[in-house]
Structure formats: C-alpha cells, structure tokens
Amino acid sequence: MKVLVTGVKGQLGHDVVNELVKRGHTAVGTDVEEMDITDAGIVRKVMTAEKPDAVIHCAAYTAVDAAEDNIDLCRKINAEGTENIAKIAREIDAKMLYLSTDYVFNGEGDRPWEPDDEREPLNVYGVTKYEGELAVEKYVEKFFTVRIAWVFGVNGKNFIKTMLKLGETHKDINVVNDQIGSPTYTYDLARLLVDMIETEKYGRYHATNEGLCTWYEFAEEIFRQAGMDVNVHPVTSEEFPAKAKRPHNSRMNKDKLTENGFKRLPDWQDALQRYLDIIR
C-alpha cells in the first residue's frame, strides 16, 4: 500500500513513516517544503501525481496559546489545509486518517469523552481542529478521525523534554494538578494508526496510552523514572494562567478500538520508560 504522510518532520509523522516502512508499505513523507497544505493547487499537484492509496494527515498548527493571536493562520492550516487534502482524497479514492484532539470537547465533567459526543471546543486550536473534522466528514467517505492527547515523541518539543530541561536548573517546579488525561507516545500511536489504515473499519476513534494522570503526576513520574531529585508542587490552572483555556477533563473512552479488533496502547508509565531509554 502507498501511504502519503503529512507533517513528516513532526513527532508523529516521523514515527508513522518508520512504521509504514517497517511493514513493507511505500511511505511518501511530506512537510511544508514538499506540500504546503494551505495551497490547494500544490496539494492537488502532489496528491494526483503520487496517487496514494491512503493519507495519514499529521500536519497541524499545534501552538495552542499562540493560536489565540494567530486565528487566521491556525484556521488556514488546521481547517482549510485539511479540507484541501480531503477533497483530493475523495477524487483519487484514497482512505484518509485525520489526527484530531480532545480539545474538540469542552473539557468539563469527569466522564470519559465518547467518540460521537457533541463537540464544543473551548479555544481557537480546538475550534480549528473541529473544523478540520467537519471537512473530512463532508468530503471523505473512507475516513478515520483519531483523537489523541498529551503527545510525546523523539522528534520535536514536548512536556517530558521541557520537564527534564527545567529539572536541570530548578529544584522546585510548579505543575498543574487539576487537568486529567492520558499521555500518548508517538511510537505506540504510529503502530495503531498503521493497523487502522490497513483496514476498512472507518469512523471516529480515541487513541491514547492506557491509564490516567494529572500533569503534576506526569511530572512526578518523569523525575522518578529519570532519577532526578526535583520537588514538584501541585498548583491549580488559575495559578498557572495561559492564554488559551485548557480542558480539565481529557479522559477519552477507547472501547471502540477493542470493539473493532485494534490492539490498545500500553500503559503510559511503560511508554515513558521506553521513551526515556531512547532520549537519555
């Protein structure tokens, strides 16, 4: 199978291409230099020339706070860029897997979000990812929408790298303790995404590593596994103001994976250990 992967320079795109190659598929990795997704003409030119059997769309504008001040750019990439890809995917009869986010929900309550729950984004980033979901649903019949959260990988920046860097210069660190979710390792996620694209089990899914924690608990476990002596102090979101509103509840129900025969991801603590073994 020939699969076009957008955002190949990012944390997830990098691992998806490696996983595809490992399984003997032909992977066509693109980033803004090869295919600027905001340019409909370029998207058409590249996709019709390559004629992939499937597209795994990882490219996105993910700077959540900066998005509040850059609404047009964020929408151009996350919504319009996704629509450009979706339209050509339909034309060439390619499957499309779109990576979305828990930020399409309002982040309230304490029950896990279901894949078909009402979407009510609480910040600009969430709104534009929701608009991307709508574009995929409008134009593509053979689509997977996979919502992920709290992502970390070898390529690029993430919470773990930030904590390790801070831990080198700070003995005390304040971390938010009222937002709950599941960390997600791109290496594990890439395996699942390729499992999915090899099937016709289309629809909306949630995919994170197993287990729940707060950012504070995540930070504590990072330092524990890294053997670093850092005092982590729990604080509220109000004490740690950010430009964009963050969801307090990022729990996501992943039963649909099991129901469709997909293997769920390992516990997040196990993923963290394997990740630290690679980057340290």
C-alpha positions in Angstrom: 0.0 0.0 0.0 1.2 3.5 -0.8 0.6 6.0 2.0 1.1 9.7 1.9 2.0 11.1 5.4 1.8 14.9 6.1 3.8 16.6 8.8 6.7 14.1 8.5 9.1 16.5 10.4 6.8 16.4 13.5 6.8 14.0 16.4 4.1 11.7 15.0 4.7 11.9 11.2 8.3 10.8 11.7 7.2 7.6 13.6 4.3 6.9 11.2 6.7 6.8 8.2 9.1 4.5 10.1 6.2 2.1 11.0 4.9 2.0 7.4 8.4 1.2 6.0 8.9 -1.4 8.7 5.8 -3.2 7.4 6.7 -3.0 3.7 4.4 -0.2 2.7 5.5 2.6 0.5 5.6 5.8 2.5 5.6 9.3 0.9 6.6 11.7 3.7 5.7 15.4 3.1 6.1 18.6 5.0 5.6 22.2 4.1 8.5 22.2 1.7 7.1 19.3 -0.4 3.4 20.0 0.0 2.2 23.2 1.6 -1.3 22.0 2.6 -2.7 25.6 2.7 -2.1 25.8 -1.1 -4.9 23.9 -2.8 -3.0 23.8 -6.1 0.1 22.3 -4.6 -2.0 19.7 -2.7 -3.7 18.7 -5.9 -0.5 18.5 -7.9 1.3 16.3 -5.3 -1.6 14.0 -4.4 -2.6 13.4 -8.0 1.0 12.7 -9.0 1.6 10.3 -6.1 -1.9 8.7 -6.2 -1.6 7.2 -2.7 -4.0 4.5 -1.5 -4.2 6.3 1.8 -3.3 9.6 3.5 -2.3 9.9 7.2 -2.7 13.6 7.9 -0.4 14.5 10.9 0.4 18.1 9.9 -1.2 20.7 12.1 -0.8 24.1 13.8 -0.4 23.0 17.4 0.9 26.1 19.3 -2.2 26.3 21.5 -1.5 29.6 23.1 -0.1 31.3 20.0 -3.3 30.2 18.1 -5.3 32.7 20.2 -3.4 35.5 18.5 -3.0 33.8 15.1 -6.5 32.7 14.3 -6.3 33.1 10.6 -3.0 31.1 10.3 -4.3 28.4 12.6 -7.5 28.0 10.6 -5.7 28.1 7.3 -3.6 25.1 8.3 -5.9 23.1 10.5 -9.2 23.6 8.7 -8.6 24.8 5.2 -5.4 22.7 4.8 -7.3 19.6 5.9 -10.2 20.4 3.5 -7.7 20.7 0.6 -6.4 17.2 1.4 -9.9 15.8 2.0 -11.2 17.0 -1.4 -8.4 15.3 -3.4 -8.5 12.2 -1.2 -12.1 11.8 -2.4 -11.2 12.4 -6.0 -8.4 9.8 -6.1 -10.5 7.4 -3.9 -7.9 7.3 -1.1 -8.6 6.5 2.5 -7.9 9.4 4.9 -6.8 9.2 8.5 -7.1 12.6 10.3 -5.4 13.2 13.6 -7.6 15.3 15.9 -7.6 16.2 19.6 -9.6 16.0 22.8 -9.7 19.9 22.5 -12.8 19.5 20.3 -14.7 18.9 23.5 -15.4 21.4 26.3 -13.2 19.7 28.8 -15.8 19.7 31.6 -17.2 17.0 33.8 -15.4 13.8 34.8 -16.7 11.1 32.5 -14.6 9.9 29.5 -15.5 11.5 26.2 -17.1 9.2 23.7 -16.1 9.4 20.0 -19.6 10.6 19.0 -20.1 13.1 21.8 -21.1 16.6 20.9 -18.1 18.7 20.0 -17.8 22.1 21.8 -14.3 23.4 21.6 -13.0 25.8 24.2 -10.1 27.5 22.4 -9.0 28.6 18.9 -6.9 25.5 18.4 -9.8 23.2 19.3 -12.2 25.1 17.0 -9.9 24.8 14.0 -9.3 21.1 14.6 -13.1 20.6 14.9 -13.5 22.4 11.5 -10.9 20.0 10.1 -13.0 17.1 11.4 -16.1 18.5 9.7 -14.2 18.9 6.4 -13.1 15.3 6.5 -16.6 14.1 7.3 -18.0 16.2 4.4 -15.7 15.2 1.7 -14.3 11.7 2.5 -16.3 8.5 2.7 -13.4 6.3 3.8 -12.2 8.3 6.8 -10.8 7.7 10.2 -10.8 10.5 12.7 -8.4 9.7 15.5 -8.4 12.0 18.6 -5.2 12.0 20.6 -3.9 13.9 23.6 -0.7 14.8 25.6 1.6 13.6 22.8 5.3 13.0 23.2 7.9 11.6 20.7 11.5 11.7 19.8 11.1 14.4 17.2 10.2 17.9 18.4 9.2 19.5 21.7 7.0 18.0 24.4 6.2 18.1 28.1 8.8 15.5 29.0 11.6 17.3 27.4 10.5 20.5 29.0 10.4 18.9 32.5 13.8 17.3 32.1 15.3 20.6 31.0 13.7 22.5 33.9 14.9 19.8 36.3 18.5 20.5 35.4 18.3 24.1 36.7 15.4 24.1 39.2 15.0 22.2 42.4 11.3 23.2 42.7 8.8 23.2 39.9 5.1 24.0 39.9 2.8 21.9 37.7 -0.9 22.0 37.2 -2.8 19.3 39.1 -6.4 19.8 38.0 -6.2 18.7 34.4 -6.6 14.9 33.9 -5.7 13.0 30.7 -3.5 10.2 29.2 0.0 10.8 27.8 0.5 9.4 24.3 3.8 8.1 22.9 4.0 8.6 19.2 5.9 5.3 18.7 3.0 3.4 20.1 0.4 5.5 18.4 2.1 5.1 15.0 1.7 1.3 15.3 -2.0 1.7 15.9 -2.5 4.2 13.1 -0.9 1.8 10.6 -3.1 -1.0 12.0 -6.1 1.1 11.2 -5.1 2.3 7.8 -4.7 -1.4 6.8 -8.4 -1.9 7.4 -11.8 -0.5 6.3 -13.1 0.0 9.9 -13.8 3.7 9.3 -15.2 6.2 11.8 -14.2 8.3 14.8 -11.8 6.9 17.4 -10.0 7.9 20.5 -6.4 6.7 21.0 -4.0 7.4 23.9 -1.8 5.2 26.1 -3.7 3.5 28.8 -4.1 5.0 32.3 -4.8 8.5 33.6 -2.8 11.2 35.4 -2.7 14.9 36.0 0.2 17.0 34.6 1.6 17.1 38.1 1.5 13.3 38.4 3.0 13.0 35.0 5.9 15.3 36.0 6.5 13.4 39.3 6.8 10.1 37.3 9.1 11.7 34.8 11.5 12.8 37.5 11.1 9.5 39.4 12.0 7.4 36.3 14.8 9.8 35.3 16.3 9.5 38.8 16.2 13.3 39.2 15.8 14.9 42.6 13.2 17.6 41.9 10.4 18.8 44.1 7.2 19.1 42.1 4.4 21.2 43.6 0.8 20.9 42.6 -1.0 24.1 41.5 -4.4 25.0 40.0 -4.9 26.1 36.4 -5.8 29.5 37.9 -2.4 29.8 39.5 -0.8 29.0 36.2 -2.6 31.2 33.7 -2.2 30.5 30.0 -3.6 32.5 27.0 -5.7 29.6 25.8 -8.2 27.8 28.1 -7.2 24.2 28.7 -9.6 21.3 29.3 -9.8 20.0 32.9 -11.2 16.6 31.6 -9.2 15.0 28.8 -10.4 11.4 29.7 -11.3 9.6 26.4 -13.2 6.3 26.0 -11.2 4.0 23.8 -13.6 1.0 23.9 -14.2 1.4 20.1 -10.7 0.3 19.5 -11.3 -3.0 21.2 -14.7 -3.4 19.6 -13.1 -3.2 16.2 -10.2 -5.6 16.9 -7.5 -3.0 17.4 -4.8 -3.5 20.0 -4.8 -0.7 22.6 -1.7 1.1 23.5 0.5 0.1 26.6 0.2 1.9 30.0 1.7 5.4 29.8 4.2 4.7 32.5 5.6 1.9 30.4 5.7 4.2 27.4 7.5 6.8 29.4 10.2 4.4 30.5 10.8 3.2 26.9 10.9 6.8 25.7 13.4 7.9 28.4 15.7 5.0 27.5 15.9 6.4 24.0 16.3 10.1 24.6 18.7 10.0 27.6 
